[in-house]
């Protein structure tokens, strides 16, 4: 896998805007919930750089390794995840796979049964942002820290 350009070096204004959005979601959502969502999205999108980063961030936060390992199958390991985490992970999956799912009304209603409107708005912003960062990571072949 060849290394590609450092995209943000060529687009600093865009990077600044993305970082502002990132700072917003980090201030709006609990750190563990946000990192679980970011990890799940990165797993779906196959972004090695982001999978590595979010796994490390969760470990630094003291999240148990077995919970992190079961993020790909969180619905089968639901006992490890809070009701809000489950709702956020389900919403993250359906929004990330928007081309396939079209984000059904039933999924929206299910999310609102657990999450407040503000939480759903903030999680949706976080999902869109993580999907954006995944596209940069995958397309520009960003190297995970594990390979450094």
KAFENUR-V369652 format. One record per pair of residues at least 6 apart in sequence whose ideal C-beta (glycine too) atoms are under 7 Angstrom apart, sorted by the first residue. I is the first residue (numbers start at 1). GAP is how many residues later the second one is. If there is no record, write none. Layout:
BEGIN
I_GAP + I_GAP
END
This chain:
BEGIN
1_140 + 2_139 + 3_138 + 3_140 + 4_136 + 4_137 + 5_135 + 7_129 + 7_133 + 8_7 + 18_111 + 18_114 + 21_104 + 21_108 + 22_107 + 25_9 + 25_97 + 25_100 + 25_101 + 25_104 + 26_8 + 28_94 + 29_93 + 29_94 + 29_97 + 31_30 + 32_29 + 32_31 + 33_51 + 33_52 + 33_55 + 34_92 + 35_19 + 35_22 + 35_23 + 35_26 + 36_35 + 36_49 + 36_53 + 37_51 + 37_52 + 37_55 + 37_86 + 37_89 + 37_90 + 38_12 + 38_16 + 38_92 + 39_12 + 39_15 + 39_16 + 39_19 + 39_32 + 40_31 + 40_49 + 40_52 + 40_53 + 41_51 + 41_55 + 41_86 + 41_89 + 41_90 + 41_93 + 42_8 + 42_9 + 42_12 + 42_88 + 42_92 + 43_8 + 43_28 + 43_29 + 44_49 + 44_52 + 44_53 + 45_86 + 45_89 + 45_93 + 46_92 + 47_87 + 47_90 + 47_91 + 48_96 + 49_88 + 49_93 + 49_94 + 49_95 + 50_83 + 50_84 + 50_87 + 52_92 + 52_93 + 52_94 + 53_92 + 55_13 + 56_89 + 58_10 + 59_9 + 67_13 + 70_7 + 70_10 + 74_7 + 74_12 + 74_15 + 78_8 + 81_8 + 83_31 + 84_30 + 84_31 + 87_24 + 87_27 + 87_28 + 88_35 + 90_17 + 90_20 + 90_21 + 91_16 + 91_20 + 91_32 + 92_35 + 94_7 + 94_9 + 94_13 + 95_8 + 95_29 + 95_32 + 96_31 + 96_35 + 111_9 + 112_8 + 115_8
END
